[in-house]
Amino acid sequence: MSARFDVVVVGAGPGGIAAATLAAEVGRRVCLIDDNATPGGQLWRGFRAETAANSLHGAGFLHWTSRLSKTTCEVCSGWQAVSLPAPGQLRIEREGESRDLSFERLIVATGARERFLPFPGWTLPGVTGAGGMQALLKAGLDARGKRVVVAGSGPLLLAVAAGLAHAGARVLGIHEQAPLARLAGFGLTLAAYPGKLVEGARYRLQTLRAPYRTGSWVVRAEGRERVERVTLTDGRKQWTTDCDWLACGFHLTPNLELPRLLGCRVADGYVAVDALRQSSAPGVFCIGELTGIGGLDKALLEGQIAGLAAAGRAAQAQALAGRLPRFLRFAERLDRAFALRPELRALCEPQTLVCRCEDVAYSAVKDCASRREAKLHTRCGMGACQGRVCGAATEFLFGWENTGGRPPVFPTQVSTLAAAAGTPESHD
């Protein structure tokens, strides 16, 4: 089954919703696709119209989803973009069913995922990513009485700790690997972003019982059948904390698989775009975390700019683009503040798994010269996640660069890849 649209938006987080809304409001035929059951992305995950007003960021969710619902935009929830069968055509799949969407303009808003770094015990049950813990809490995970250590890097740690405390968990400590001096410098710049300052203060007020330690990080997690204790260090001494759960993630890394498949140029870890968020690939716009980890405000503004630009309203998009530099500066400062310390490269022991999908140990890949060599000799990165976890880890550990993308973007059925492209049908 095929369909033709003026604008297709991949990713229904805040930026994708804003992009689809603006393009549809000016009369373009728009399709918004996402692999989740409902629009909202990670930040607005689990929000409902009836209760969102009581949540942080709930007002924004209600505003943008209400605007979207009043347009003619077709929302395809539960679908994944898997390949590009022809120029200007995107193949999507859901539960074995596939569709081809023809487009004149494509807006990619695929967001980011957590960066995981391997350390002894990181694959034990009870060890999750910080963002993974947040998603579990939003899905109804019972955290009452659980003793939790939160560790890693990035502002997400405070948000996760606040969510755990609200859910009845006992947060034993929040351990940020970045040094105090760097974070203090970053904090001084937040005076220009009062909303973010208030948000951070709110999270910290909710977690006052948990010590917040900078310049500290996880060395190992231990337990017989699941995590029972965590060893941490500040670079001078080590200490061990008994716990039930460890939530550990090292900031975010953008989901670049689809942009790379489309031929978008990537520079310094992000998609390179112009002022209107147009990438190097003709007709392809990239927004949100793909162009820099900058949070909600940046994503919403970039979504509006790209939505208008893709709809042919360049003058309106250009007017909005004038507000973007301050958010781009924030993203750059965020990256500098939470840059990973070199000591994290020395956490692995020889038997520590680096690729958990294929059970590839550190000792098997440490002498490989490239990602390709590691794949050929060990299958590192060839498992179910297709390198989404170990790819970012090995880039940090060994400097292996990911130079391109290939279909399918996600594991998919052979029938989907082999489906005839067909003749697109008009929605008129």
C-alpha positions in Angstrom: 0.0 0.0 0.0 1.4 3.4 -1.0 0.5 7.0 -0.3 1.8 10.4 -1.4 2.4 13.3 0.9 4.0 16.7 0.6 5.8 16.3 3.9 6.6 13.2 5.9 7.9 13.6 9.5 9.7 10.7 11.1 9.5 10.9 14.9 6.6 12.1 17.0 8.5 13.7 19.9 7.9 17.4 20.6 10.0 18.6 17.6 8.3 16.2 15.2 4.8 17.2 16.5 5.6 20.8 16.0 7.0 20.3 12.5 4.0 18.2 11.4 1.6 20.7 12.9 3.1 23.8 11.2 3.3 22.1 7.8 -0.3 20.9 8.0 -1.6 24.2 9.3 -0.5 25.9 6.1 -2.3 23.3 3.9 0.3 20.7 3.1 -0.5 17.0 3.1 1.5 15.7 6.0 2.2 12.3 7.6 3.7 11.9 11.0 5.1 8.4 11.9 6.5 7.1 15.1 7.2 3.6 16.5 5.5 4.4 19.8 1.8 3.8 20.4 1.0 7.5 20.9 2.8 10.7 20.0 5.0 12.4 22.6 8.4 10.9 22.4 10.5 10.2 25.5 9.8 13.6 27.2 6.0 13.4 26.9 5.8 9.6 27.2 2.7 8.5 29.1 1.1 11.9 29.2 -2.7 11.9 28.8 -5.0 14.8 28.0 -6.9 14.2 31.3 -3.9 14.5 33.6 -1.1 16.2 31.7 -1.9 19.6 33.2 -0.6 18.4 36.6 2.8 17.4 35.1 6.0 19.3 34.3 5.9 20.1 30.6 2.2 19.1 30.6 1.0 22.5 29.3 3.3 22.2 26.2 2.0 18.7 25.6 -1.6 19.8 25.7 -0.9 22.8 23.5 0.9 21.0 20.7 -1.2 17.8 20.7 -4.3 19.9 20.6 -3.0 21.9 17.6 -2.0 18.7 15.8 -5.4 17.1 16.3 -7.1 20.0 14.6 -5.1 19.5 11.4 -5.5 17.0 8.6 -2.1 15.4 9.4 -2.2 11.6 9.2 -0.6 10.1 12.3 0.9 6.6 11.9 1.6 5.3 15.4 3.5 2.1 15.9 5.3 2.3 12.6 9.1 2.2 12.0 11.0 3.6 9.0 13.1 0.8 7.7 14.4 1.6 4.2 14.4 3.9 1.2 13.2 1.8 -1.8 13.4 4.7 -4.2 14.3 8.4 -4.2 11.6 10.3 -2.4 10.1 7.2 -1.0 10.2 5.8 2.6 9.2 2.3 3.5 7.6 1.8 6.9 6.6 -1.3 8.8 4.3 -2.4 11.6 3.8 -5.9 12.8 4.7 -7.4 9.4 2.6 -4.9 7.4 4.5 -2.4 5.2 3.7 0.8 3.5 5.5 3.1 1.1 5.2 6.8 1.6 6.2 9.1 -1.2 7.3 12.6 -0.1 8.5 15.9 -1.5 10.1 16.9 1.8 11.2 14.7 4.7 11.7 15.9 8.3 13.7 13.6 10.5 13.1 14.0 14.2 14.4 10.6 15.5 15.8 12.0 18.7 18.5 10.5 20.8 19.2 7.5 23.0 21.2 6.9 26.1 24.9 6.3 25.8 25.9 3.2 27.7 29.5 2.5 28.7 30.6 -1.0 29.7 31.9 -1.7 33.2 32.1 -5.0 35.1 28.6 -6.0 36.0 26.7 -3.7 33.7 24.7 -6.6 32.3 23.4 -7.8 35.6 19.6 -7.8 36.1 18.7 -4.6 38.1 21.1 -2.5 36.1 19.3 -0.2 33.7 20.0 3.0 31.8 18.9 6.2 33.6 16.5 7.0 30.7 15.4 3.3 30.7 14.5 3.7 34.4 12.6 6.8 33.6 10.6 5.0 30.9 9.9 2.1 33.2 8.6 4.5 35.9 6.3 6.2 33.4 5.0 2.8 32.4 4.0 2.0 36.0 7.1 0.3 37.5 6.6 -0.2 41.3 9.6 1.4 42.9 8.4 1.6 46.5 11.1 0.9 49.0 13.8 0.1 46.4 17.3 1.3 47.1 18.6 2.9 44.0 21.9 4.4 42.9 21.7 6.8 40.0 25.0 7.4 38.2 26.6 8.5 34.9 26.4 11.9 33.3 24.0 14.5 32.1 21.0 16.5 33.4 18.8 13.4 33.0 20.2 12.0 36.2 18.4 14.6 38.4 15.1 14.1 36.5 15.3 10.3 37.0 16.3 10.6 40.6 13.3 12.9 41.2 11.0 10.4 39.4 12.3 7.6 41.6 11.8 9.6 44.8 8.3 10.5 43.7 7.6 6.8 43.1 8.6 5.9 46.6 12.2 4.7 46.0 15.1 5.5 48.3 17.7 7.2 46.2 21.0 6.4 47.8 23.1 8.8 45.7 23.3 10.7 42.4 26.8 10.4 41.0 27.8 12.7 38.1 31.1 11.9 36.4 31.7 15.5 35.3 33.9 17.6 37.7 32.4 20.3 39.9 34.4 23.2 38.3 33.0 22.4 34.9 29.4 22.1 36.2 29.7 25.3 38.2 30.8 27.1 35.0 27.8 25.6 33.2 25.5 26.6 36.0 26.5 30.2 35.7 25.3 30.3 32.1 21.8 29.1 33.1 20.9 32.6 34.2 20.2 33.2 30.5 17.8 30.2 30.6 15.6 30.8 33.6 13.2 28.0 32.6 15.9 25.4 32.7 17.3 26.8 36.0 13.8 26.5 37.6 13.4 23.0 36.2 16.8 21.8 37.6 16.1 23.4 41.0 12.7 21.7 41.1 14.3 18.3 40.5 17.0 18.9 43.2 14.4 19.9 45.7 12.6 16.6 45.1 15.9 14.7 45.8 17.4 16.6 48.7 17.7 13.5 50.8 20.0 11.9 48.2 23.6 13.2 48.1 24.7 14.6 44.8 28.4 14.0 44.1 30.3 15.4 41.2 33.5 13.8 39.9 32.3 10.3 40.9 31.5 7.3 38.8 30.7 3.6 38.9 33.6 1.2 38.9 31.7 -2.1 39.0 28.3 -3.7 39.9 28.2 -7.0 41.7 25.7 -9.6 42.7 25.0 -13.3 42.4 21.8 -13.3 40.3 21.1 -9.6 40.1 22.8 -6.4 41.3 23.4 -6.3 45.0 26.1 -3.6 45.4 27.9 -1.0 43.4 31.5 0.2 43.8 32.1 3.9 43.0 35.1 6.1 42.9 36.1 9.8 42.8 39.5 9.0 41.4 41.2 9.0 44.8 39.2 6.4 46.8 36.6 3.8 46.3 33.5 2.8 48.3 30.8 0.2 48.0 27.0 0.8 48.3 24.4 -1.9 48.7 21.5 -1.4 46.4 18.6 -3.0 44.6 18.8 -1.1 41.4 21.5 0.9 39.5 20.3 3.4 36.9 23.4 4.4 34.9 23.6 6.3 31.6 26.2 8.7 30.2 24.3 11.5 28.6 22.7 11.1 25.1 23.8 10.2 21.6 21.7 11.1 18.5 19.9 8.4 16.5 21.8 9.0 13.2 20.9 5.7 11.4 18.2 7.2 9.2 20.0 10.5 8.4 23.1 8.5 7.4 21.0 6.3 5.2 19.6 9.4 3.6 23.1 10.7 2.9 23.0 13.6 5.4 26.5 14.9 6.3 27.4 14.3 9.9 30.0 16.6 11.6 31.2 16.4 15.2 28.6 13.8 16.0 25.5 15.6 14.8 23.8 16.2 11.4 25.1 19.4 9.8 22.2 21.7 8.8 21.6 25.2 7.7 19.6 27.9 9.4 16.3 26.4 8.2 17.4 22.9 9.4 18.0 21.7 5.8 20.6 18.9 5.7 23.1 18.2 2.9 20.6 15.7 1.4 18.1 17.6 -0.9 14.7 17.9 0.6 15.7 16.4 3.9 15.5 18.4 7.2 16.8 17.3 10.5 15.8 18.7 13.9 16.0 18.2 17.7 18.7 16.0 19.2 20.0 15.1 15.7 21.5 18.6 15.4 22.6 18.9 19.1 21.4 17.8 22.5 19.5 20.8 23.6 16.2 19.8 25.2 12.6 20.7 24.7 12.7 24.3 23.7 15.3 23.8 21.0 13.4 20.8 19.6 10.1 22.7 19.5 11.6 25.7 17.8 13.5 23.7 15.2 10.4 21.7 14.5 8.5 24.9 13.7 11.3 26.2 11.5 11.6 22.9 9.6 7.8 22.5 9.3 7.4 25.9 7.7 10.5 25.6 5.5 9.4 22.1 4.2 6.0 23.6 3.5 7.5 26.3 1.3 7.1 29.1 3.8 10.8 30.1 3.9 10.2 33.7 5.0 8.3 32.6 8.1 10.8 30.0 8.9 13.6 32.5 8.5 11.9 34.8 11.0 11.8 32.1 13.6 15.4 31.0 12.9 16.6 34.3 14.4 15.6 32.9 17.8 17.6 29.7 17.4 21.3 30.8 18.2 20.7 31.0 22.0 19.4 27.4 22.1 22.3 26.2 19.9 24.7 27.9 22.4 23.0 26.0 25.2 23.4 22.7 23.4 27.2 23.4 22.9 27.6 24.3 26.6 25.8 21.2 27.6 28.1 19.0 25.6 31.2 20.7 27.1 29.9 20.5 30.6 29.1 16.8 30.5 32.0 15.6 28.3 33.2 12.2 29.4 36.4 11.9 31.4 39.2 9.7 30.0 39.2 7.5 33.2 35.9 5.9 31.9 37.9 4.2 29.1 39.7 2.1 31.7 36.7 0.5 33.4 36.5 -2.7 31.4 38.2 -5.8 32.5 39.2 -8.4 29.8 36.0 -10.4 30.3 33.6 -7.4 30.4 31.1 -7.6 27.6 31.2 -4.7 25.2 28.6 -6.1 22.7 25.9 -7.7 24.9 23.8 -8.8 21.9 26.6 -11.1 20.6 28.4 -11.6 23.9 31.7 -10.0 22.7 34.2 -9.3 25.5 36.5 -6.4 25.7 39.6 -8.6 25.2 38.2 -9.7 21.8 38.0 -6.2 20.4 40.5 -4.1 22.1 43.2 -4.7 19.5 40.9 -4.2 16.5 41.7 -1.2 14.3 38.1 -0.3 13.3 34.5 -1.1 13.7 34.6 -3.1 10.5 37.4 -5.3 11.6 35.6 -5.9 14.9 32.5 -7.0 13.0 34.4 -9.3 10.8 36.3 -11.0 13.6 33.9 -11.0 16.5 30.4 -10.0 15.2 30.5 -6.9 17.5 27.6 -4.7 16.5 25.8 -7.3 14.5 23.2 -8.3 17.0 19.6 -7.3 17.5 20.3 -3.7 18.3 22.6 -3.4 15.3 25.2 -1.5 17.2 23.0 1.1 18.8 24.4 0.2 22.2 28.0 -0.9 21.5 28.5 1.5 18.7 28.5 4.6 20.9 30.6 2.8 23.5 33.3 1.6 21.1 33.4 5.1 19.5 34.3 6.4 23.0 36.5 3.5 24.0 38.5 3.1 20.7 37.7 6.1 18.5 35.9 3.9 15.9 33.9 6.1 13.6 30.6 5.1 12.1 30.9 6.3 8.5 27.6 5.4 6.9 24.2 3.8 7.1 22.6 0.9 5.3 19.1 -0.5 5.1 17.2 -1.7 7.0 17.4 0.9 9.7 15.8 -1.5 12.1 15.6 -5.3 12.0 12.7 -6.1 9.7 11.0 -8.9 7.8 12.5 -10.0 4.5 9.0 -9.6 3.0 9.1 -5.9 3.9 12.4 -5.3 2.1 11.3 -7.3 -0.9 7.9 -5.6 -1.3 7.3 -4.0 -4.6 7.4 -0.3 -4.4 4.2 0.0 -6.5 2.7 3.2 -7.9 2.0 5.8 -5.2 -1.6 6.8 -4.9 -2.7 10.4 -4.4 -4.6 11.4 -1.2 -6.7 13.9 -3.1 
